[in-house]
Amino acid sequence: MSKLDLMSDQQFLFGFIFIAANRIDTLLEREFKVFDVTTKQWFLSIVIDNLFDEPPTIKEAAKEMGSSHQNVKQIALKLEQKGLLVLEKDKNDARAIRLKLTERSRDFWGKLREEGASFTQTLFQGVNPEDLSTARRAMQKVMANIKTMDQGE
């Protein structure tokens, strides 16, 4: 019997989340290198495009990404240099900066969408829908717990 078999499910999943996140990030970095974008740049674009009806502020995007304001600002500046994002001062609050995807960005990410779908299909190949549904519910509960823990600090 291996040490992995002796771990509790909680211990195994806690470690697995870190390992899987690192390996997925490495695989995606390799895929995106051809397009001269990083996984963090891709993720910020996905967050902006999918979670907001209006261009979010850096602070709002950072909160959704679970990242710092400074990290998101650095990622946004790199995307701006590539013509994929515009940083605009908020009309109502000059201190706030809004993140707006460009038309070029929408075209660019649209081309990558098919590759992303293929990556996801391959990643979850052989996992039945019931297991995916169970994993989704478990991860949603974990995220709710993280949010509660974060608010407690």
SULCORFEN-V189067 format. One record per residue. N is the residue number from 1. RES is the residue in one small letter. OMEGA is omega in whole degrees, 0 to 359 (999 if undefined). Layout:
[[N;RES;OMEGA] [N;RES;OMEGA]]
//
This chain:
[[1;m;182] [2;s;177] [3;k;178] [4;l;180] [5;d;182] [6;l;179] [7;m;172] [8;s;178] [9;d;180] [10;q;179] [11;q;181] [12;f;183] [13;l;178] [14;f;178] [15;g;181] [16;f;181] [17;i;180] [18;f;181] [19;i;181] [20;a;180] [21;a;180] [22;n;181] [23;r;178] [24;i;179] [25;d;179] [26;t;179] [27;l;180] [28;l;178] [29;e;179] [30;r;180] [31;e;186] [32;f;182] [33;k;179] [34;v;183] [35;f;179] [36;d;173] [37;v;178] [38;t;178] [39;t;179] [40;k;177] [41;q;178] [42;w;183] [43;f;178] [44;l;179] [45;s;178] [46;i;180] [47;v;181] [48;i;186] [49;d;189] [50;n;186] [51;l;184] [52;f;175] [53;d;178] [54;e;178] [55;p;182] [56;p;171] [57;t;176] [58;i;181] [59;k;180] [60;e;179] [61;a;180] [62;a;180] [63;k;181] [64;e;181] [65;m;185] [66;g;184] [67;s;179] [68;s;177] [69;h;183] [70;q;179] [71;n;180] [72;v;179] [73;k;179] [74;q;178] [75;i;181] [76;a;180] [77;l;178] [78;k;178] [79;l;178] [80;e;178] [81;q;181] [82;k;180] [83;g;183] [84;l;184] [85;l;174] [86;v;174] [87;l;183] [88;e;174] [89;k;178] [90;d;182] [91;k;183] [92;n;183] [93;d;185] [94;a;180] [95;r;183] [96;a;178] [97;i;180] [98;r;182] [99;l;184] [100;k;177] [101;l;179] [102;t;175] [103;e;178] [104;r;179] [105;s;181] [106;r;177] [107;d;181] [108;f;183] [109;w;176] [110;g;178] [111;k;180] [112;l;184] [113;r;181] [114;e;178] [115;e;178] [116;g;179] [117;a;179] [118;s;178] [119;f;182] [120;t;178] [121;q;181] [122;t;181] [123;l;184] [124;f;179] [125;q;176] [126;g;177] [127;v;185] [128;n;183] [129;p;179] [130;e;178] [131;d;178] [132;l;180] [133;s;178] [134;t;180] [135;a;179] [136;r;180] [137;r;180] [138;a;180] [139;m;176] [140;q;177] [141;k;177] [142;v;179] [143;m;177] [144;a;178] [145;n;178] [146;i;180] [147;k;178] [148;t;179] [149;m;181] [150;d;180] [151;q;181] [152;g;183] [153;e;999]]
//
